[in-house]
Amino acid sequence: MRHRKAGRQLRRTSEQKLSLLRNLASSLIVSESIETTEAKAKELRPFVEKLVTKARTGTLHARRLAGRHIQQRAVADKLFQEIGPRFATRNGGYTRILKTGHRKGDGAEMARIEFCQD
């Protein structure tokens, strides 16, 4: 039974899932829009929005907390210098998910996750 087990498993162990989310978050921060499966996009959304909320404050403590998940220095700099200040006046809802149809190979539902233009 899966009582009180929140989130999707994505057919991965917890370590693999965390690594996947970290890599997807880094890719999203760098390119500001990525296309992935709908389930991965829905799992990525709260992960990234928590990072952006930390980046809005811009403190050293917030940078260290975000550094747990974003380990490339250039990606963290972009998060704190560009993306965080962009959403300084917005209270949540920094990303949006747009469904893009089915993948040709296996028919998986695909979606584009991107930062909202503020």
C-alpha positions as protocol buffer text, in pm:
chain_id: "A"
residue {
  index: 1
  type: MET
  ca { x: 0 y: 0 z: 0 }
}
residue {
  index: 2
  type: ARG
  ca { x: 117 y: 350 z: -82 }
}
residue {
  index: 3
  type: HIS
  ca { x: -55 y: 539 z: 196 }
}
residue {
  index: 4
  type: ARG
  ca { x: 90 y: 889 z: 243 }
}
residue {
  index: 5
  type: LYS
  ca { x: 351 y: 839 z: -31 }
}
residue {
  index: 6
  type: ALA
  ca { x: 343 y: 1163 z: -226 }
}
residue {
  index: 7
  type: GLY
  ca { x: 490 y: 1210 z: -572 }
}
residue {
  index: 8
  type: ARG
  ca { x: 560 y: 986 z: -867 }
}
residue {
  index: 9
  type: GLN
  ca { x: 813 y: 706 z: -855 }
}
residue {
  index: 10
  type: LEU
  ca { x: 913 y: 739 z: -1224 }
}
residue {
  index: 11
  type: ARG
  ca { x: 1041 y: 378 z: -1207 }
}
residue {
  index: 12
  type: ARG
  ca { x: 1356 y: 489 z: -1029 }
}
residue {
  index: 13
  type: THR
  ca { x: 1511 y: 458 z: -687 }
}
residue {
  index: 14
  type: SER
  ca { x: 1503 y: 767 z: -471 }
}
residue {
  index: 15
  type: GLU
  ca { x: 1867 y: 848 z: -549 }
}
residue {
  index: 16
  type: GLN
  ca { x: 1811 y: 812 z: -924 }
}
residue {
  index: 17
  type: LYS
  ca { x: 1499 y: 1028 z: -907 }
}
residue {
  index: 18
  type: LEU
  ca { x: 1680 y: 1303 z: -714 }
}
residue {
  index: 19
  type: SER
  ca { x: 1964 y: 1295 z: -968 }
}
residue {
  index: 20
  type: LEU
  ca { x: 1714 y: 1314 z: -1255 }
}
residue {
  index: 21
  type: LEU
  ca { x: 1537 y: 1614 z: -1099 }
}
residue {
  index: 22
  type: ARG
  ca { x: 1867 y: 1793 z: -1035 }
}
residue {
  index: 23
  type: ASN
  ca { x: 1975 y: 1745 z: -1397 }
}
residue {
  index: 24
  type: LEU
  ca { x: 1637 y: 1850 z: -1536 }
}
residue {
  index: 25
  type: ALA
  ca { x: 1637 y: 2158 z: -1311 }
}
residue {
  index: 26
  type: SER
  ca { x: 1985 y: 2257 z: -1430 }
}
residue {
  index: 27
  type: SER
  ca { x: 1879 y: 2216 z: -1793 }
}
residue {
  index: 28
  type: LEU
  ca { x: 1565 y: 2422 z: -1733 }
}
residue {
  index: 29
  type: ILE
  ca { x: 1761 y: 2702 z: -1568 }
}
residue {
  index: 30
  type: VAL
  ca { x: 2017 y: 2713 z: -1849 }
}
residue {
  index: 31
  type: SER
  ca { x: 1776 y: 2701 z: -2144 }
}
residue {
  index: 32
  type: GLU
  ca { x: 1463 y: 2832 z: -1965 }
}
residue {
  index: 33
  type: SER
  ca { x: 1248 y: 2580 z: -2154 }
}
residue {
  index: 34
  type: ILE
  ca { x: 1279 y: 2203 z: -2193 }
}
residue {
  index: 35
  type: GLU
  ca { x: 1064 y: 1928 z: -2339 }
}
residue {
  index: 36
  type: THR
  ca { x: 1024 y: 1609 z: -2139 }
}
residue {
  index: 37
  type: THR
  ca { x: 753 y: 1362 z: -2048 }
}
residue {
  index: 38
  type: GLU
  ca { x: 446 y: 1499 z: -1876 }
}
residue {
  index: 39
  type: ALA
  ca { x: 508 y: 1302 z: -1555 }
}
residue {
  index: 40
  type: LYS
  ca { x: 867 y: 1428 z: -1527 }
}
residue {
  index: 41
  type: ALA
  ca { x: 755 y: 1785 z: -1592 }
}
residue {
  index: 42
  type: LYS
  ca { x: 492 y: 1761 z: -1318 }
}
residue {
  index: 43
  type: GLU
  ca { x: 751 y: 1630 z: -1074 }
}
residue {
  index: 44
  type: LEU
  ca { x: 1004 y: 1894 z: -1178 }
}
residue {
  index: 45
  type: ARG
  ca { x: 771 y: 2191 z: -1127 }
}
residue {
  index: 46
  type: PRO
  ca { x: 767 y: 2205 z: -743 }
}
residue {
  index: 47
  type: PHE
  ca { x: 1138 y: 2119 z: -732 }
}
residue {
  index: 48
  type: VAL
  ca { x: 1230 y: 2418 z: -951 }
}
residue {
  index: 49
  type: GLU
  ca { x: 981 y: 2656 z: -792 }
}
residue {
  index: 50
  type: LYS
  ca { x: 1138 y: 2597 z: -450 }
}
residue {
  index: 51
  type: LEU
  ca { x: 1478 y: 2682 z: -598 }
}
residue {
  index: 52
  type: VAL
  ca { x: 1342 y: 3004 z: -753 }
}
residue {
  index: 53
  type: THR
  ca { x: 1186 y: 3101 z: -420 }
}
residue {
  index: 54
  type: LYS
  ca { x: 1529 y: 3064 z: -259 }
}
residue {
  index: 55
  type: ALA
  ca { x: 1685 y: 3264 z: -542 }
}
residue {
  index: 56
  type: ARG
  ca { x: 1441 y: 3553 z: -485 }
}
residue {
  index: 57
  type: THR
  ca { x: 1602 y: 3630 z: -148 }
}
residue {
  index: 58
  type: GLY
  ca { x: 1954 y: 3608 z: -284 }
}
residue {
  index: 59
  type: THR
  ca { x: 2118 y: 3554 z: 55 }
}
residue {
  index: 60
  type: LEU
  ca { x: 2428 y: 3346 z: 112 }
}
residue {
  index: 61
  type: HIS
  ca { x: 2225 y: 3094 z: 310 }
}
residue {
  index: 62
  type: ALA
  ca { x: 1976 y: 3057 z: 25 }
}
residue {
  index: 63
  type: ARG
  ca { x: 2263 y: 3010 z: -221 }
}
residue {
  index: 64
  type: ARG
  ca { x: 2407 y: 2734 z: -6 }
}
residue {
  index: 65
  type: LEU
  ca { x: 2069 y: 2563 z: 24 }
}
residue {
  index: 66
  type: ALA
  ca { x: 2022 y: 2579 z: -353 }
}
residue {
  index: 67
  type: GLY
  ca { x: 2379 y: 2454 z: -396 }
}
residue {
  index: 68
  type: ARG
  ca { x: 2265 y: 2119 z: -261 }
}
residue {
  index: 69
  type: HIS
  ca { x: 2078 y: 2063 z: -584 }
}
residue {
  index: 70
  type: ILE
  ca { x: 2248 y: 2293 z: -837 }
}
residue {
  index: 71
  type: GLN
  ca { x: 2614 y: 2202 z: -836 }
}
residue {
  index: 72
  type: GLN
  ca { x: 2738 y: 2388 z: -1144 }
}
residue {
  index: 73
  type: ARG
  ca { x: 2856 y: 2737 z: -1052 }
}
residue {
  index: 74
  type: ALA
  ca { x: 2740 y: 2898 z: -1379 }
}
residue {
  index: 75
  type: VAL
  ca { x: 2390 y: 2756 z: -1341 }
}
residue {
  index: 76
  type: ALA
  ca { x: 2363 y: 2876 z: -981 }
}
residue {
  index: 77
  type: ASP
  ca { x: 2485 y: 3222 z: -1086 }
}
residue {
  index: 78
  type: LYS
  ca { x: 2218 y: 3242 z: -1355 }
}
residue {
  index: 79
  type: LEU
  ca { x: 1953 y: 3129 z: -1108 }
}
residue {
  index: 80
  type: PHE
  ca { x: 2046 y: 3393 z: -850 }
}
residue {
  index: 81
  type: GLN
  ca { x: 2139 y: 3682 z: -1082 }
}
residue {
  index: 82
  type: GLU
  ca { x: 1880 y: 3654 z: -1360 }
}
residue {
  index: 83
  type: ILE
  ca { x: 1590 y: 3428 z: -1272 }
}
residue {
  index: 84
  type: GLY
  ca { x: 1548 y: 3515 z: -903 }
}
residue {
  index: 85
  type: PRO
  ca { x: 1526 y: 3894 z: -952 }
}
residue {
  index: 86
  type: ARG
  ca { x: 1291 y: 3846 z: -1250 }
}
residue {
  index: 87
  type: PHE
  ca { x: 1030 y: 3691 z: -1020 }
}
residue {
  index: 88
  type: ALA
  ca { x: 1093 y: 3916 z: -718 }
}
residue {
  index: 89
  type: THR
  ca { x: 739 y: 4055 z: -720 }
}
residue {
  index: 90
  type: ARG
  ca { x: 562 y: 3730 z: -810 }
}
residue {
  index: 91
  type: ASN
  ca { x: 426 y: 3502 z: -537 }
}
residue {
  index: 92
  type: GLY
  ca { x: 473 y: 3156 z: -684 }
}
residue {
  index: 93
  type: GLY
  ca { x: 375 y: 3014 z: -1019 }
}
residue {
  index: 94
  type: TYR
  ca { x: 711 y: 3072 z: -1186 }
}
residue {
  index: 95
  type: THR
  ca { x: 678 y: 2786 z: -1436 }
}
residue {
  index: 96
  type: ARG
  ca { x: 413 y: 2655 z: -1670 }
}
residue {
  index: 97
  type: ILE
  ca { x: 360 y: 2320 z: -1836 }
}
residue {
  index: 98
  type: LEU
  ca { x: 230 y: 2300 z: -2193 }
}
residue {
  index: 99
  type: LYS
  ca { x: 129 y: 1961 z: -2334 }
}
residue {
  index: 100
  type: THR
  ca { x: 288 y: 1893 z: -2673 }
}
residue {
  index: 101
  type: GLY
  ca { x: 134 y: 1560 z: -2776 }
}
residue {
  index: 102
  type: HIS
  ca { x: 271 y: 1208 z: -2797 }
}
residue {
  index: 103
  type: ARG
  ca { x: 629 y: 1095 z: -2853 }
}
residue {
  index: 104
  type: LYS
  ca { x: 670 y: 911 z: -3182 }
}
residue {
  index: 105
  type: GLY
  ca { x: 871 y: 618 z: -3049 }
}
residue {
  index: 106
  type: ASP
  ca { x: 661 y: 495 z: -2757 }
}
residue {
  index: 107
  type: GLY
  ca { x: 357 y: 723 z: -2747 }
}
residue {
  index: 108
  type: ALA
  ca { x: 449 y: 885 z: -2416 }
}
residue {
  index: 109
  type: GLU
  ca { x: 272 y: 1211 z: -2330 }
}
residue {
  index: 110
  type: MET
  ca { x: 521 y: 1493 z: -2383 }
}
residue {
  index: 111
  type: ALA
  ca { x: 515 y: 1839 z: -2228 }
}
residue {
  index: 112
  type: ARG
  ca { x: 718 y: 2158 z: -2241 }
}
residue {
  index: 113
  type: ILE
  ca { x: 804 y: 2318 z: -1907 }
}
residue {
  index: 114
  type: GLU
  ca { x: 920 y: 2678 z: -1917 }
}
residue {
  index: 115
  type: PHE
  ca { x: 953 y: 2985 z: -1700 }
}
residue {
  index: 116
  type: CYS
  ca { x: 664 y: 3228 z: -1724 }
}
residue {
  index: 117
  type: GLN
  ca { x: 739 y: 3567 z: -1873 }
}
residue {
  index: 118
  type: ASP
  ca { x: 690 y: 3826 z: -1604 }
}
